[in-house]
Amino acid sequence: MANLFETVMLICFGMSWPVSVYKSWVSKKTGGKSLLFLCLIEFGYLVGLAGKLIYNPSYVIAVYLLNILFVTVDIALYFRNRALEAKERDA
C-alpha cells in the first residue's frame, strides 16, 4: 500500500513537469525559472530513487525515472534558453 501512496504522490508532483518543459521550450526564456530549485528537485528525486533501488525495489522506480527525465530536460532547456537570451542581448 505504501508503494501506491508514493506513486500517487510522485504522479501528482510529476504532472507539472511536462507543462514546465513545454513552457520552457515555447517561451525560449528563463524568466520564472530557478536553476537552484530545479537542481534541488532533481537531487530529491535521485535520493528517492536511490532509496527505492536499495531498500524497496518496485514499480515506483519507473515513476521516479520519468520525473527525473522531465526535470533533466527542463534543466537542459534552462541552459538553452539562457544561451538564447545572451545571444539576443549581444545582437
Steps between C-alpha positions, in 0.01 A plus 500: 500500500792735573619462139158604373497813716855588395408449134195727528712768672765480228241512223335805656834682530611374161195623309641852504829409328368444147328839522820662625704340222247614239505858632881502502511369143245745361597815690877466447538703821639424845264742673322338791747212510744435781794277419558440872138387542521265201827352628358449850194324357725282283716414801192411704373268229845338469517438875147358497596276208813380681291416805258301287779316320683411822221432747176425320522448124159523338308644209527844665851519351344563158316807631820635658682451168227680307508797737881509487484499121263798487702703753820421310341623177381815678855563629640452149241743362596751769856504365378513139273790581771682692727471196222627273441797730871583503513477121200733478663752737822497296321550169 
